[in-house]
Every structure is written in structure tokens, then in C-alpha cells.
């Protein structure tokens, strides 16, 4: 089990995106504790312009970790990265297979 802290504030969509990315890339179950910074002036001063900030149980922090490669490297150093998930996340989507068009009754349809 992986335990992380996420320094956040109410309505932070970037924080929600980071949490989703964490859950997509870790190789084990992750528990993410949300730390509300707006209730503490010291936390606002420390994290106000840096959120989302992710911290491990040793207090090592990753600020603005929405870049999958940066987050992946941070998780890799801790042994928590699912390499296949990161590779899938970074690979471009496959283009749909082209289908032939046909004509019927003077109208053109894609197959």
C-alpha cells in the first residue's frame, strides 16, 4: 500500500487530475490523504502557488506534478511506478482504421 499526501484546496481541478494520474500510474493501491491548505496560513504561504503538491511518507515533495514523465520519474525512484501504464499513457493514440466509402442511390456512405 502506498501512502501519499496531496496538498490541495477546495475546487482545485489540477489536484483532482494529479490524483487520477497517480492512481493510473502506481503499481500498488494508493491512499491519498488530502491536506486542505486554505485552513492554515502557513500552508497557504508554503503551497499556495505550488499546488498541487504530492508528498510521500518521508516528506519528499513533487510540486506541479501533472507532467506524466516527471510524476513517473518521481514514482520510479520510490519503486512505485507501473512502467507499462506510463508507456501506455505516453504513447500516441492509434488512428482508427480507414474504411472504404460506397455509393447507393446517389448518396455517398462511409463503410
VMD Tcl script that draws the C-alpha trace (Angstrom):
set ca {
  {0.00 0.00 0.00}
  {1.29 3.44 -0.97}
  {0.50 6.38 1.31}
  {0.70 9.90 -0.12}
  {-0.35 13.38 0.91}
  {-1.85 15.81 -1.58}
  {-1.73 19.47 -0.62}
  {-4.84 20.93 -2.17}
  {-7.65 23.42 -1.79}
  {-11.37 23.22 -2.41}
  {-12.24 23.12 -6.10}
  {-8.69 22.53 -7.34}
  {-9.23 20.74 -10.65}
  {-5.47 20.30 -11.13}
  {-5.32 18.46 -7.82}
  {-8.09 16.10 -8.93}
  {-6.26 15.47 -12.22}
  {-3.00 14.73 -10.39}
  {-4.73 12.29 -8.06}
  {-6.25 10.47 -11.04}
  {-2.87 10.33 -12.75}
  {-1.28 8.91 -9.59}
  {-3.87 6.14 -9.40}
  {-3.31 5.36 -13.10}
  {0.48 5.09 -12.80}
  {1.18 3.38 -9.46}
  {1.91 -0.33 -9.25}
  {0.01 -0.84 -5.97}
  {-3.04 0.54 -4.19}
  {-2.54 4.18 -3.23}
  {-4.12 6.04 -0.36}
  {-4.06 9.78 -0.96}
  {-4.66 11.97 2.08}
  {-5.94 15.42 1.14}
  {-4.42 18.30 3.12}
  {-6.57 21.44 2.82}
  {-4.18 24.38 2.73}
  {-6.75 27.19 2.94}
  {-7.38 26.50 6.62}
  {-3.78 27.23 7.66}
  {-1.94 30.46 6.81}
  {1.42 28.70 6.99}
  {0.31 26.10 4.45}
  {-1.13 28.79 2.17}
  {2.17 30.65 2.29}
  {4.16 27.46 1.60}
  {1.96 25.79 -1.02}
  {-0.41 28.49 -2.32}
  {1.23 28.98 -5.73}
  {2.66 25.45 -5.99}
  {-0.40 23.23 -5.69}
  {-0.97 20.50 -6.46}
  {1.88 19.20 -4.30}
  {2.29 15.48 -3.73}
  {4.34 14.23 -0.77}
  {5.46 10.75 0.23}
  {5.64 9.46 3.81}
  {9.25 10.74 4.10}
  {8.13 14.28 3.25}
  {9.73 14.35 -0.22}
  {7.56 16.59 -2.38}
  {6.66 16.88 -6.03}
  {5.05 20.18 -6.93}
  {3.07 20.72 -10.12}
  {3.43 17.03 -10.98}
  {0.92 16.94 -13.81}
  {3.60 16.05 -16.36}
  {3.36 12.25 -16.60}
  {7.11 11.92 -17.19}
  {8.01 13.97 -14.08}
  {5.47 12.12 -11.98}
  {6.66 8.82 -13.46}
  {10.27 9.55 -12.54}
  {9.24 10.58 -9.00}
  {7.28 7.33 -8.61}
  {10.09 5.28 -10.23}
  {12.65 6.50 -7.67}
  {10.38 5.11 -4.94}
  {9.72 1.81 -6.72}
  {6.03 2.62 -7.21}
  {5.79 3.13 -10.97}
  {3.85 0.78 -13.23}
  {6.13 1.06 -16.28}
  {3.53 -0.41 -18.65}
  {0.93 2.13 -17.51}
  {3.34 5.01 -18.09}
  {4.27 3.69 -21.55}
  {0.58 3.40 -22.45}
  {-0.08 6.91 -21.12}
  {2.75 8.41 -23.18}
  {2.10 6.54 -26.43}
  {0.03 8.36 -29.04}
  {-3.47 7.02 -29.66}
  {-3.80 4.67 -32.60}
  {-5.56 6.11 -35.62}
  {-8.80 4.33 -36.50}
  {-8.64 2.03 -39.48}
  {-9.86 3.77 -42.63}
  {-12.96 2.31 -44.18}
  {-13.93 2.45 -47.80}
  {-16.77 4.67 -48.96}
  {-19.57 3.36 -51.13}
  {-22.40 4.91 -53.05}
  {-26.06 3.89 -53.03}
  {-28.99 5.75 -54.52}
  {-26.81 8.73 -55.40}
  {-25.63 9.17 -51.81}
  {-22.14 8.50 -50.54}
  {-21.68 6.46 -47.33}
  {-18.62 5.62 -45.32}
  {-18.30 1.91 -44.77}
}
mol new
graphics top color blue
foreach p $ca { graphics top sphere $p radius 0.5 }
foreach p [lrange $ca 0 end-1] q [lrange $ca 1 end] { graphics top cylinder $p $q radius 0.2 }
display resetview
